[in-house]
Amino acid sequence: MQAFLQQLLNGISLGSIYALLALGYTMVYGVLRLINFAHGDIYMLGAFCGYYVSRVLHGRLESSLLETTTVMLASMLACALAGMLIERLAYRPVRHASRLTSLIIAIGVSLFIENLSQLVFGAAPRFFPQLIAEKQINAGGVMVTNQQILVLVVALLLMAGLNAFIFYTRSGKAMRAVSFNLEAAKLMGINTNAVISLTFALGSALAAAGGILVSLNLPGIDPLMGVMTGLKAFVAAVLGGIG
């Protein structure tokens, strides 16, 4: 029973990271009916961005929690901009093309990011600095680490924040309108280009947060780390009801 509970806890911790990535997939598909296969690579870029920011900040801030928060916010901002850039340069020109064309472009963007990252960062894995010292808590024979608790708390906060944004802000309501009917939303005066860019930015920021959270537990990062993780998150999005 203890082994089952231990694996359940580990699965929930890792699953919360997949959930953050799955949200990005389903948001983009909801507004564009496009599978953004480069989403897993944005997750990888978030981890590398956090790696370099953490190397600059490591030991310079008084609180490890403040350092982790700064690294995560910087990574989320950088990846949000990267997501908007990808949408503007790669996806917007083929928005009205066939589904097959969009699919080929998405796969091409993914391969481009992966190979460019190997060229820039190198193929060898990098090891994330330990931002938060690991502490284990024994809960009835089930071992829980403070890092797992942090992953769960941050993931839940981000999901709750996204839910509040979508349902209670004008931009969120515009996203829902575009998801329901893009052409009708355009006729109602909604700037659909801005809404789509915002959707890519939010999805990419969540992917970056996932990259930082997984790096706290599994510090080894490499340019291909987003391939399998992105695939698993895509499966989770489909099973959860993509779009």
MARBA-3410 file (N, C-alpha, C, O; in Angstrom, 1 decimal):
243
0.8,-1.2,0.0,0.0,0.0,0.0,0.9,1.3,0.0,0.6,2.2,-0.7 ~ 2.0,1.2,0.8,2.8,2.4,0.8,3.5,2.6,-0.5,3.6,3.8,-1.0 ~ 3.9,1.5,-1.2,4.5,1.7,-2.5,3.5,2.3,-3.5,3.9,3.1,-4.3 ~ 2.2,1.9,-3.4,1.2,2.4,-4.3,1.0,3.9,-4.0,0.9,4.7,-5.0 ~ 0.9,4.3,-2.7,0.8,5.7,-2.4,2.0,6.5,-2.8,1.8,7.7,-3.3
3.2,5.9,-2.7,4.4,6.6,-3.1,4.4,6.9,-4.6,4.7,8.0,-5.1 ~ 4.0,5.9,-5.4,4.0,6.1,-6.8,2.9,7.0,-7.3,3.0,7.7,-8.2 ~ 1.8,7.0,-6.5,0.6,7.9,-6.8,1.1,9.3,-6.6,0.8,10.2,-7.4 ~ 1.8,9.6,-5.5,2.3,10.9,-5.3,3.3,11.4,-6.3,3.2,12.5,-6.8 ~ 4.2,10.5,-6.7,5.1,10.8,-7.7,4.4,11.1,-9.1,4.8,12.0,-9.8
3.4,10.3,-9.4,2.6,10.5,-10.6,1.9,11.8,-10.6,1.8,12.5,-11.6 ~ 1.3,12.2,-9.5,0.6,13.4,-9.4,1.5,14.6,-9.6,1.2,15.6,-10.3 ~ 2.7,14.5,-9.0,3.7,15.6,-9.1,4.1,15.8,-10.6,4.2,16.9,-11.1 ~ 4.5,14.7,-11.2,4.9,14.7,-12.6,3.7,15.1,-13.5,3.8,15.8,-14.5 ~ 2.5,14.5,-13.2,1.3,14.8,-14.0,0.9,16.3,-14.0,0.4,16.8,-15.0
1.2,17.0,-12.9,0.9,18.4,-12.9,1.7,19.2,-13.9,1.2,20.2,-14.4 ~ 2.9,18.7,-14.1,3.8,19.4,-15.1,3.2,19.1,-16.5,3.1,20.0,-17.4 ~ 2.8,17.8,-16.8,2.2,17.5,-18.1,0.9,18.3,-18.3,0.6,18.7,-19.4 ~ 0.2,18.6,-17.2,-1.1,19.3,-17.3,-0.8,20.7,-17.7,-1.6,21.3,-18.5 ~ 0.3,21.4,-17.2,0.6,22.7,-17.7,0.9,22.8,-19.2,0.5,23.7,-19.9
1.6,21.8,-19.7,1.9,21.7,-21.1,0.6,21.4,-21.9,0.4,22.0,-23.0 ~ -0.2,20.5,-21.4,-1.5,20.2,-22.1,-2.4,21.4,-22.2,-3.1,21.5,-23.2 ~ -2.3,22.3,-21.2,-3.2,23.5,-21.3,-2.7,24.3,-22.5,-3.6,24.9,-23.2 ~ -1.4,24.4,-22.8,-0.9,25.1,-23.9,-1.4,24.5,-25.2,-1.8,25.3,-26.2 ~ -1.4,23.2,-25.3,-1.9,22.5,-26.5,-3.4,22.8,-26.8,-3.8,23.2,-27.9
-4.1,22.7,-25.7,-5.6,22.8,-25.9,-6.0,24.3,-26.1,-7.0,24.5,-26.8 ~ -5.3,25.2,-25.6,-5.6,26.6,-25.8,-5.4,27.0,-27.3,-6.2,27.6,-27.9 ~ -4.2,26.6,-27.8,-3.9,26.9,-29.2,-4.9,26.2,-30.2,-5.3,26.8,-31.1 ~ -5.1,24.9,-29.9,-6.1,24.2,-30.7,-7.5,24.8,-30.6,-8.2,24.8,-31.6 ~ -7.8,25.3,-29.5,-9.1,25.9,-29.3,-9.4,27.1,-30.2,-10.5,27.3,-30.7
-8.3,28.0,-30.4,-8.5,29.2,-31.1,-8.2,29.0,-32.6,-8.7,29.8,-33.5 ~ -7.3,28.1,-32.9,-6.8,28.0,-34.3,-7.1,26.6,-35.0,-6.9,26.5,-36.2 ~ -7.5,25.6,-34.2,-7.6,24.3,-34.7,-6.3,23.8,-35.2,-6.2,23.2,-36.3 ~ -5.2,24.1,-34.5,-3.9,23.8,-34.9,-3.2,23.1,-33.8,-3.2,23.5,-32.6 ~ -2.5,22.0,-34.1,-1.7,21.3,-33.1,-0.3,21.9,-33.1,0.4,21.7,-34.1
0.1,22.6,-32.1,1.4,23.3,-32.1,2.5,22.3,-31.6,2.8,22.1,-30.4 ~ 3.1,21.5,-32.6,4.0,20.5,-32.2,5.4,21.1,-31.7,6.2,20.3,-31.2 ~ 5.5,22.4,-31.8,6.7,23.0,-31.2,6.5,23.3,-29.7,7.5,23.9,-29.1 ~ 5.4,23.0,-29.2,5.1,23.4,-27.8,6.1,22.7,-26.8,6.5,23.3,-25.8 ~ 6.4,21.4,-27.1,7.4,20.7,-26.2,8.7,21.3,-26.3,9.5,21.3,-25.3
9.1,21.9,-27.4,10.4,22.6,-27.5,10.4,23.9,-26.8,11.5,24.4,-26.4 ~ 9.2,24.6,-26.7,9.2,25.8,-25.9,9.4,25.4,-24.4,10.1,26.2,-23.7 ~ 8.9,24.3,-24.0,9.2,23.8,-22.6,10.7,23.6,-22.4,11.2,23.9,-21.4 ~ 11.4,23.1,-23.4,12.8,22.9,-23.4,13.5,24.3,-23.3,14.4,24.4,-22.5 ~ 13.1,25.2,-24.1,13.7,26.5,-24.1,13.5,27.2,-22.7,14.3,27.9,-22.3
12.3,27.0,-22.1,12.1,27.5,-20.8,13.1,27.0,-19.8,13.6,27.7,-18.9 ~ 13.4,25.7,-19.9,14.4,25.1,-19.0,15.7,25.7,-19.2,16.4,26.0,-18.2 ~ 16.1,25.9,-20.4,17.5,26.4,-20.7,17.5,27.9,-20.3,18.6,28.3,-19.8 ~ 16.5,28.6,-20.6,16.5,30.0,-20.1,16.6,30.1,-18.6,17.4,30.9,-18.1 ~ 15.9,29.3,-17.9,16.0,29.2,-16.5,17.4,28.8,-16.0,17.9,29.3,-15.0
18.0,27.9,-16.8,19.3,27.5,-16.4,20.3,28.6,-16.5,21.1,28.8,-15.5 ~ 20.3,29.4,-17.5,21.2,30.5,-17.6,20.9,31.7,-16.7,21.8,32.3,-16.1 ~ 19.7,31.9,-16.4,19.3,33.0,-15.5,19.7,32.5,-14.1,20.2,33.3,-13.3 ~ 19.5,31.2,-13.7,19.9,30.8,-12.4,21.4,30.8,-12.2,21.8,31.0,-11.1 ~ 22.2,30.6,-13.2,23.6,30.6,-13.1,24.1,32.1,-12.8,25.0,32.3,-12.0
23.3,33.0,-13.3,23.7,34.4,-13.0,23.2,34.8,-11.6,24.0,35.5,-10.9 ~ 22.1,34.4,-11.2,21.5,34.8,-9.9,21.9,33.9,-8.7,21.8,34.3,-7.6 ~ 22.4,32.7,-9.0,22.6,31.7,-7.9,23.5,32.3,-6.8,24.7,32.6,-7.1 ~ 23.0,32.3,-5.6,23.7,32.8,-4.5,23.7,34.3,-4.3,24.3,34.8,-3.3 ~ 23.1,35.0,-5.2,23.1,36.5,-5.1,21.9,37.1,-4.4,21.9,38.2,-4.0
20.9,36.3,-4.3,19.6,36.7,-3.6,19.6,36.1,-2.3,20.0,34.9,-2.1 ~ 18.9,36.8,-1.3,18.9,36.3,0.0,18.1,35.0,0.2,18.4,34.2,1.0 ~ 17.0,34.9,-0.5,16.0,33.8,-0.4,16.1,32.9,-1.6,16.0,33.4,-2.7 ~ 16.2,31.6,-1.3,16.1,30.6,-2.4,14.8,30.6,-3.1,14.7,30.4,-4.3 ~ 13.7,30.9,-2.3,12.4,31.0,-2.9,12.3,32.2,-3.9,11.7,32.1,-4.9
12.9,33.3,-3.5,12.9,34.5,-4.3,13.7,34.3,-5.6,13.3,34.7,-6.7 ~ 14.8,33.6,-5.4,15.6,33.2,-6.6,14.8,32.3,-7.6,14.9,32.5,-8.8 ~ 14.2,31.3,-7.0,13.4,30.4,-7.9,12.3,31.2,-8.6,12.0,30.9,-9.7 ~ 11.6,32.1,-7.8,10.5,32.8,-8.4,11.0,33.7,-9.5,10.4,33.8,-10.6 ~ 12.2,34.4,-9.3,12.7,35.2,-10.3,13.1,34.5,-11.6,12.8,34.9,-12.7
13.7,33.3,-11.4,14.1,32.4,-12.5,12.9,32.0,-13.3,12.9,32.1,-14.5 ~ 11.8,31.6,-12.6,10.6,31.2,-13.3,9.9,32.3,-14.1,9.5,32.1,-15.2 ~ 9.8,33.5,-13.4,9.2,34.6,-14.1,10.0,35.0,-15.4,9.4,35.3,-16.4 ~ 11.3,35.1,-15.2,12.1,35.4,-16.4,12.0,34.4,-17.5,11.9,34.8,-18.7 ~ 12.0,33.2,-17.2,11.8,32.1,-18.2,10.4,32.2,-18.8,10.3,32.0,-20.0
9.4,32.4,-18.0,8.0,32.5,-18.6,7.9,33.7,-19.5,7.3,33.6,-20.6 ~ 8.5,34.8,-19.2,8.5,36.0,-20.0,9.2,35.8,-21.3,8.7,36.1,-22.4 ~ 10.4,35.2,-21.3,11.2,34.9,-22.5,10.4,33.9,-23.4,10.4,34.2,-24.6 ~ 9.8,32.9,-22.8,9.1,31.9,-23.7,7.8,32.5,-24.2,7.3,32.1,-25.3 ~ 7.2,33.4,-23.4,5.9,34.0,-24.0,6.3,34.8,-25.2,5.5,34.8,-26.2
7.4,35.6,-25.2,7.8,36.3,-26.4,8.2,35.4,-27.5,7.9,35.6,-28.7 ~ 8.9,34.2,-27.2,9.2,33.3,-28.2,8.0,32.7,-28.8,7.9,32.5,-30.1 ~ 7.0,32.4,-28.0,5.7,31.8,-28.6,5.0,32.8,-29.5,4.5,32.4,-30.5 ~ 5.0,34.1,-29.1,4.4,35.1,-30.0,5.2,35.3,-31.3,4.6,35.4,-32.4 ~ 6.5,35.2,-31.2,7.3,35.3,-32.4,7.1,34.1,-33.3,7.0,34.3,-34.6
7.0,32.9,-32.8,6.7,31.7,-33.6,5.3,31.9,-34.3,5.2,31.5,-35.5 ~ 4.3,32.3,-33.6,3.0,32.5,-34.2,3.0,33.5,-35.3,2.4,33.3,-36.3 ~ 3.8,34.6,-35.1,3.8,35.7,-36.1,4.6,35.3,-37.3,4.1,35.6,-38.4 ~ 5.7,34.6,-37.2,6.5,34.3,-38.3,6.2,33.0,-39.0,6.3,32.8,-40.2 ~ 5.7,32.0,-38.2,5.5,30.6,-38.8,4.0,30.3,-39.1,3.7,29.8,-40.1
3.2,30.6,-38.1,1.8,30.1,-38.2,0.8,31.1,-38.9,-0.1,30.7,-39.6 ~ 1.0,32.4,-38.6,0.1,33.4,-39.2,0.1,33.4,-40.7,-1.0,33.5,-41.3 ~ 1.3,33.3,-41.4,1.2,33.3,-42.9,0.5,32.1,-43.5,0.0,32.2,-44.6 ~ 0.3,31.0,-42.7,-0.4,29.9,-43.3,-1.7,29.6,-42.5,-2.2,28.5,-42.6 ~ -2.2,30.6,-41.9,-3.4,30.4,-41.1,-4.6,30.0,-41.9,-5.4,29.2,-41.4
-4.7,30.4,-43.1,-5.9,30.1,-44.0,-5.5,29.0,-45.0,-6.3,28.7,-45.9 ~ -4.3,28.4,-44.8,-4.0,27.3,-45.7,-4.6,26.0,-45.2,-5.4,26.0,-44.2 ~ -4.3,24.9,-45.9,-4.9,23.6,-45.5,-4.4,23.1,-44.2,-3.3,23.6,-43.7 ~ -5.1,22.2,-43.6,-4.7,21.6,-42.3,-3.3,20.9,-42.5,-2.5,21.0,-41.6 ~ -3.1,20.3,-43.7,-1.8,19.6,-43.9,-0.7,20.5,-43.9,0.4,20.2,-43.4
-0.9,21.7,-44.6,0.2,22.7,-44.6,0.6,23.2,-43.2,1.7,23.3,-42.9 ~ -0.4,23.4,-42.4,-0.2,23.9,-41.0,0.5,22.8,-40.2,1.4,23.1,-39.4 ~ 0.1,21.6,-40.4,0.8,20.4,-39.7,2.3,20.3,-40.1,3.1,20.2,-39.2 ~ 2.6,20.5,-41.4,3.9,20.4,-41.8,4.8,21.6,-41.3,5.9,21.4,-40.9 ~ 4.2,22.8,-41.3,4.9,23.9,-40.7,5.1,23.7,-39.2,6.2,24.0,-38.7
4.2,23.2,-38.5,4.3,22.9,-37.0,5.5,21.9,-36.8,6.3,22.2,-35.9 ~ 5.5,20.9,-37.5,6.6,19.9,-37.4,7.9,20.5,-37.8,9.0,20.3,-37.1 ~ 7.9,21.3,-38.8,9.2,22.0,-39.2,9.7,23.0,-38.2,10.9,23.0,-37.9 ~ 8.8,23.7,-37.6,9.2,24.6,-36.5,9.8,23.8,-35.3,10.8,24.3,-34.8 ~ 9.2,22.7,-35.0,9.7,21.9,-33.9,11.1,21.4,-34.2,12.0,21.5,-33.4
11.4,20.9,-35.4,12.7,20.4,-35.8,13.7,21.5,-35.9,14.9,21.3,-35.5 ~ 13.3,22.7,-36.3,14.2,23.8,-36.4,14.6,24.2,-35.0,15.8,24.4,-34.8 ~ 13.7,24.3,-34.1,14.1,24.7,-32.7,15.0,23.6,-32.1,16.0,24.0,-31.4 ~ 14.7,22.4,-32.2,15.5,21.3,-31.7,17.0,21.3,-32.2,17.9,21.3,-31.4 ~ 17.1,21.4,-33.5,18.4,21.4,-34.1,19.2,22.7,-33.8,20.4,22.7,-33.6
18.5,23.8,-33.8,19.1,25.1,-33.5,19.6,25.1,-32.1,20.7,25.6,-31.7 ~ 18.8,24.5,-31.2,19.2,24.4,-29.8,20.4,23.6,-29.6,21.3,23.9,-28.7 ~ 20.5,22.5,-30.3,21.7,21.6,-30.2,22.9,22.3,-30.7,24.0,22.2,-30.2 ~ 22.7,23.2,-31.7,23.9,24.0,-32.3,24.3,25.0,-31.3,25.5,25.3,-31.1 ~ 23.3,25.7,-30.6,23.7,26.8,-29.7,24.1,26.3,-28.3,25.1,26.7,-27.8
23.3,25.3,-27.8,23.6,24.9,-26.4,24.5,23.6,-26.4,25.1,23.4,-25.3 ~ 24.6,22.9,-27.5,25.4,21.7,-27.5,24.5,20.5,-27.1,23.4,20.7,-26.5 ~ 24.9,19.3,-27.6,24.0,18.1,-27.4,24.2,17.6,-26.0,23.3,16.8,-25.5 ~ 25.3,17.9,-25.3,25.5,17.3,-24.0,24.5,17.9,-23.0,24.2,19.1,-23.1 ~ 24.1,17.1,-22.0,23.1,17.6,-21.0,23.8,18.7,-20.1,25.0,18.6,-19.8
23.0,19.6,-19.7,23.4,20.6,-18.7,22.7,20.3,-17.4,21.6,19.7,-17.3 ~ 23.3,20.7,-16.2,22.7,20.3,-14.9,22.3,21.6,-14.2,23.1,22.5,-13.9 ~ 21.0,21.7,-13.9,20.4,22.8,-13.3,21.0,23.0,-11.9,21.1,22.1,-11.1 ~ 21.3,24.3,-11.5,21.8,24.5,-10.1,20.6,24.2,-9.1,19.5,24.3,-9.5 ~ 21.0,23.7,-8.0,20.0,23.4,-6.9,19.5,24.7,-6.3,20.2,25.2,-5.4
18.4,25.2,-6.8,17.9,26.4,-6.3,17.3,26.3,-4.9,17.4,27.2,-4.0 ~ 16.7,25.1,-4.6,16.0,24.9,-3.3,16.6,23.6,-2.8,16.5,22.5,-3.4 ~ 17.2,23.6,-1.6,17.7,22.4,-1.0,16.6,21.4,-0.7,15.5,21.8,-0.2 ~ 16.8,20.2,-1.1,15.8,19.1,-1.0,15.6,18.7,0.5,16.6,18.4,1.2 ~ 14.4,18.7,1.0,14.1,18.2,2.3,13.0,17.1,2.2,12.0,17.3,1.5
13.2,16.0,2.8,12.2,14.9,2.7,11.3,14.9,4.0,11.8,15.1,5.1 ~ 10.0,14.6,3.8,9.1,14.5,4.8,8.5,13.1,4.8,8.0,12.7,3.8 ~ 8.5,12.5,5.9,7.9,11.1,6.0,6.5,11.2,6.5,6.2,11.5,7.7 ~ 5.6,10.9,5.6,4.1,11.0,6.0,3.6,9.6,6.0,3.0,9.1,5.0 ~ 3.7,8.9,7.1,3.2,7.5,7.2,3.9,6.5,6.3,3.2,5.6,5.8
5.2,6.7,6.1,5.9,5.8,5.3,6.0,6.3,3.9,6.8,5.7,3.1 ~ 5.3,7.3,3.5,5.4,7.9,2.1,6.3,9.1,2.2,6.0,10.0,3.0 ~ 7.3,9.1,1.3,8.3,10.2,1.3,7.8,11.3,0.4,7.6,11.1,-0.8 ~ 7.7,12.5,1.0,7.3,13.7,0.2,8.5,14.7,0.3,9.0,14.9,1.4 ~ 8.9,15.2,-0.8,9.9,16.3,-0.8,9.3,17.6,-0.9,8.2,17.8,-1.4
10.0,18.6,-0.3,9.6,20.0,-0.4,9.5,20.5,-1.9,8.7,21.3,-2.2 ~ 10.3,19.9,-2.8,10.3,20.2,-4.2,9.0,19.7,-4.8,8.4,20.4,-5.7 ~ 8.5,18.5,-4.5,7.3,18.0,-5.0,6.1,18.9,-4.5,5.2,19.1,-5.3 ~ 6.1,19.3,-3.3,5.1,20.2,-2.8,5.1,21.5,-3.6,4.0,22.0,-3.9 ~ 6.3,22.0,-3.8,6.4,23.3,-4.6,5.8,23.1,-6.0,5.1,24.0,-6.5
6.1,22.0,-6.6,5.6,21.7,-8.0,4.1,21.7,-8.0,3.5,22.3,-8.8 ~ 3.5,21.0,-7.0,2.0,20.9,-6.9,1.4,22.3,-6.7,0.4,22.7,-7.3 ~ 2.0,23.0,-5.7,1.4,24.3,-5.4,1.5,25.3,-6.5,0.5,26.0,-6.9 ~ 2.7,25.4,-7.2,2.8,26.3,-8.3,1.9,25.9,-9.5,1.3,26.8,-10.1 ~ 1.8,24.6,-9.8,1.0,24.2,-10.9,-0.5,24.5,-10.6,-1.2,25.0,-11.5
-0.9,24.3,-9.4,-2.3,24.6,-9.0,-2.6,26.1,-9.1,-3.6,26.5,-9.6 ~ -1.6,26.9,-8.6,-1.8,28.4,-8.7,-1.9,28.9,-10.1,-2.7,29.7,-10.5 ~ -1.0,28.3,-11.0,-1.0,28.7,-12.4,-2.3,28.3,-13.1,-2.9,29.1,-13.9 ~ -2.8,27.1,-12.8,-4.1,26.7,-13.4,-5.2,27.5,-12.9,-6.1,27.9,-13.7 ~ -5.2,27.8,-11.6,-6.3,28.7,-11.0,-6.3,30.1,-11.6,-7.3,30.7,-11.9
-5.0,30.6,-11.8,-4.9,31.9,-12.4,-5.3,32.0,-13.8,-6.0,32.9,-14.2 ~ -5.0,30.9,-14.6,-5.4,30.9,-16.0,-7.0,30.8,-16.0,-7.6,31.4,-16.9 ~ -7.6,30.0,-15.2,-9.0,29.8,-15.2,-9.7,31.2,-14.9,-10.7,31.6,-15.5 ~ -9.1,31.9,-13.9,-9.7,33.2,-13.5,-9.5,34.2,-14.7,-10.4,35.0,-15.0 ~ -8.4,34.1,-15.3,-8.1,35.0,-16.5,-9.1,34.8,-17.6,-9.7,35.8,-18.2
-9.3,33.5,-17.9,-10.2,33.2,-19.1,-11.7,33.6,-18.8,-12.4,34.0,-19.7 ~ -12.1,33.4,-17.6,-13.5,33.6,-17.3,-13.9,35.0,-16.7,-15.0,35.4,-16.8 ~ -12.9,35.7,-16.2,-13.2,37.0,-15.6,-12.6,38.2,-16.1,-12.7,39.3,-15.6 ~ -11.8,38.1,-17.2,-11.2,39.3,-17.8,-11.7,39.4,-19.2,-12.2,38.5,-19.9 ~ -11.6,40.7,-19.8,-12.1,40.9,-21.1,-11.3,40.1,-22.1,-11.8,39.6,-23.1
-10.0,40.1,-21.9,-9.1,39.3,-22.8,-9.4,37.8,-22.8,-9.4,37.2,-23.9 ~ -9.7,37.3,-21.6,-10.1,35.9,-21.5,-11.4,35.6,-22.2,-11.6,34.6,-22.9 ~ -12.4,36.5,-22.1,-13.7,36.4,-22.8,-13.5,36.5,-24.3,-14.2,35.8,-25.0 ~ -12.6,37.3,-24.7,-12.3,37.4,-26.1,-11.7,36.1,-26.6,-12.0,35.7,-27.8 ~ -10.8,35.5,-25.8,-10.2,34.2,-26.2,-11.3,33.1,-26.4,-11.3,32.3,-27.3
-12.3,33.2,-25.5,-13.4,32.2,-25.5,-14.3,32.4,-26.8,-14.7,31.5,-27.4 ~ -14.5,33.7,-27.1,-15.2,34.1,-28.3,-14.6,33.6,-29.6,-15.2,33.0,-30.4 ~ -13.2,33.8,-29.6,-12.5,33.4,-30.8,-12.5,31.9,-30.9,-12.6,31.3,-32.0 ~ -12.4,31.2,-29.8,-12.4,29.7,-29.8,-13.8,29.2,-30.3,-13.8,28.2,-30.9 ~ -14.8,29.9,-29.9,-16.2,29.5,-30.3,-16.4,29.7,-31.8,-16.9,28.8,-32.5
-16.0,30.9,-32.3,-16.2,31.2,-33.7,-15.3,32.4,-34.1,-15.6,33.5,-33.8 ~ -14.2,32.1,-34.8,-13.2,33.1,-35.1,-13.8,34.2,-36.0,-13.5,35.4,-35.7 ~ -14.5,33.8,-37.0,-15.0,34.8,-38.0,-16.0,35.7,-37.3,-16.1,36.9,-37.6 ~ -16.9,35.1,-36.5,-17.9,35.9,-35.8,-17.3,36.8,-34.9,-17.7,38.0,-34.7 ~ -16.2,36.4,-34.2,-15.6,37.3,-33.2,-14.9,38.4,-33.9,-14.9,39.6,-33.4
-14.4,38.2,-35.1,-13.8,39.2,-35.9,-14.8,40.3,-36.3,-14.6,41.5,-36.3 ~ -16.0,39.8,-36.7,-17.1,40.7,-37.1,-17.6,41.5,-36.0,-18.1,42.6,-36.2 ~ -17.4,41.0,-34.7,-17.9,41.7,-33.5,-16.9,42.7,-33.1,-17.1,43.4,-32.0 ~ -15.8,42.9,-33.8,-14.8,43.9,-33.5,-13.6,43.4,-32.6,-12.8,44.2,-32.1 ~ -13.5,42.1,-32.4,-12.4,41.6,-31.6,-11.2,41.5,-32.4,-11.2,41.0,-33.6
-10.1,41.9,-31.9,-8.8,41.9,-32.6,-8.3,40.4,-32.5,-7.6,40.1,-31.6 ~ -8.6,39.6,-33.5,-8.3,38.2,-33.4,-6.8,37.9,-33.5,-6.4,36.9,-32.9 ~ -6.1,38.7,-34.2,-4.6,38.5,-34.3,-4.0,38.7,-32.9,-3.1,37.9,-32.5 ~ -4.5,39.7,-32.2,-3.9,40.0,-30.8,-4.4,38.8,-29.9,-3.6,38.4,-29.0 ~ -5.6,38.4,-30.0,-6.0,37.3,-29.1,-5.2,36.0,-29.4,-4.9,35.3,-28.4
-5.0,35.7,-30.6,-4.2,34.5,-31.0,-2.8,34.6,-30.4,-2.2,33.7,-29.9 ~ -2.2,35.8,-30.6,-0.8,36.0,-30.1,-0.8,35.9,-28.5,0.1,35.3,-28.0 ~ -1.8,36.4,-27.9,-1.9,36.3,-26.4,-2.1,34.8,-26.0,-1.5,34.4,-25.0 ~ -2.8,34.0,-26.8,-3.0,32.6,-26.5,-1.7,31.9,-26.6,-1.3,31.1,-25.7 ~ -0.9,32.2,-27.6,0.4,31.5,-27.8,1.3,32.0,-26.6,2.1,31.2,-26.1
1.3,33.2,-26.2,2.1,33.7,-25.1,1.8,33.0,-23.8,2.7,32.6,-23.1 ~ 0.5,32.9,-23.5,0.1,32.2,-22.3,0.5,30.8,-22.3,1.0,30.3,-21.3 ~ 0.2,30.1,-23.4,0.6,28.7,-23.5,2.1,28.5,-23.3,2.5,27.5,-22.7 ~ 2.8,29.3,-24.0,4.3,29.2,-23.9,4.8,29.5,-22.5,5.8,28.9,-22.0 ~ 4.2,30.5,-21.8,4.6,30.8,-20.5,4.3,29.6,-19.5,5.2,29.3,-18.7
3.2,28.9,-19.7,2.9,27.8,-18.9,3.9,26.6,-19.2,4.3,25.9,-18.3 ~ 4.3,26.5,-20.4,5.3,25.5,-20.8,6.6,25.8,-20.1,7.3,24.9,-19.7 ~ 7.0,27.0,-20.1,8.3,27.4,-19.5,8.2,27.2,-18.0,9.2,26.7,-17.4 ~ 7.1,27.4,-17.4,7.0,27.1,-15.9,7.1,25.6,-15.7,7.8,25.2,-14.7 ~ 6.6,24.8,-16.6,6.7,23.4,-16.5,8.2,23.0,-16.6,8.7,22.1,-15.9
8.9,23.6,-17.5,10.3,23.3,-17.7,11.1,23.7,-16.4,12.1,22.9,-16.1 ~ 10.8,24.7,-15.8,11.5,25.1,-14.5,11.2,24.1,-13.4,12.0,23.7,-12.7 ~ 9.9,23.8,-13.3,9.4,22.9,-12.2,10.1,21.5,-12.4,10.5,20.9,-11.4 ~ 10.1,21.0,-13.6,10.7,19.6,-13.8,12.2,19.7,-13.5,12.8,18.7,-13.1 ~ 12.9,20.8,-13.8,14.3,21.0,-13.5,14.6,21.0,-12.1,15.8,20.7,-11.7
13.7,21.3,-11.2,13.9,21.3,-9.8,14.1,19.9,-9.3,14.8,19.6,-8.3 ~ 13.4,18.9,-9.9,13.4,17.5,-9.5,14.4,16.7,-10.3,15.1,15.8,-9.8 ~ 14.4,17.0,-11.6,15.3,16.3,-12.5,16.2,17.3,-13.2,15.9,17.8,-14.3 ~ 17.4,17.6,-12.5,18.2,18.7,-13.0,18.9,18.6,-14.3,19.3,19.6,-14.8 ~ 18.9,17.4,-14.9,19.6,17.3,-16.2,18.7,17.7,-17.3,17.6,17.2,-17.5
19.1,18.7,-18.1,18.3,19.2,-19.3,19.2,19.1,-20.5,20.4,19.2,-20.5 ~ 18.5,18.9,-21.7,19.1,18.8,-23.0,18.2,19.3,-24.0,17.0,19.4,-23.8 ~ 18.7,19.5,-25.3,17.9,20.1,-26.3,16.7,19.2,-26.8,15.8,19.7,-27.5 ~ 16.8,17.9,-26.5,15.7,17.0,-26.9,14.8,16.6,-25.8,14.0,15.7,-26.0 ~ 14.8,17.3,-24.7,14.0,16.9,-23.5,12.5,17.2,-23.7,11.7,16.6,-23.0
12.2,18.0,-24.7,10.8,18.3,-24.9,10.1,17.4,-25.8,8.9,17.5,-26.0 ~ 10.8,16.5,-26.5,10.2,15.6,-27.5,9.2,14.7,-26.8,8.0,14.7,-27.1 ~ 9.7,13.8,-25.9,8.8,12.8,-25.3,7.8,13.5,-24.3,6.6,13.1,-24.2 ~ 8.3,14.5,-23.6,7.4,15.3,-22.7,6.3,15.9,-23.4,5.1,15.9,-23.0 ~ 6.6,16.6,-24.6,5.5,17.2,-25.4,4.5,16.2,-25.9,3.3,16.5,-26.0
5.0,15.0,-26.3,4.1,14.0,-26.8,3.2,13.5,-25.7,2.0,13.3,-25.9 ~ 3.7,13.2,-24.5,2.9,12.8,-23.4,1.9,13.9,-23.0,0.7,13.6,-22.7 ~ 2.3,15.1,-23.0,1.4,16.2,-22.7,0.3,16.3,-23.8,-0.9,16.6,-23.5 ~ 0.6,16.1,-25.0,-0.4,16.1,-26.1,-1.4,15.0,-25.9,-2.6,15.2,-26.1 ~ -0.9,13.8,-25.5,-1.9,12.7,-25.3,-2.8,13.1,-24.1,-4.0,12.8,-24.1
-2.2,13.7,-23.1,-3.0,14.2,-21.9,-4.1,15.2,-22.4,-5.2,15.2,-21.9 ~ -3.7,16.1,-23.3,-4.6,17.1,-23.8,-5.8,16.4,-24.6,-6.9,16.8,-24.4 ~ -5.4,15.4,-25.4,-6.5,14.7,-26.2,-7.4,14.0,-25.2,-8.6,14.0,-25.4 ~ -6.9,13.3,-24.3,-7.7,12.5,-23.3,-8.6,13.4,-22.5,-9.7,13.1,-22.1 ~ -8.0,14.6,-22.2,-8.8,15.6,-21.4,-9.8,16.4,-22.1,-10.6,17.1,-21.5
-9.8,16.3,-23.5,-10.7,17.0,-24.3,-10.1,18.3,-24.9,-10.3,19.4,-24.4 ~ -9.2,18.1,-25.9,-8.5,19.2,-26.4,-9.4,20.2,-27.1,-10.4,19.8,-27.8 ~ -9.1,21.5,-26.9,-9.9,22.5,-27.5,-11.0,23.0,-26.6,-11.8,23.9,-27.0
END
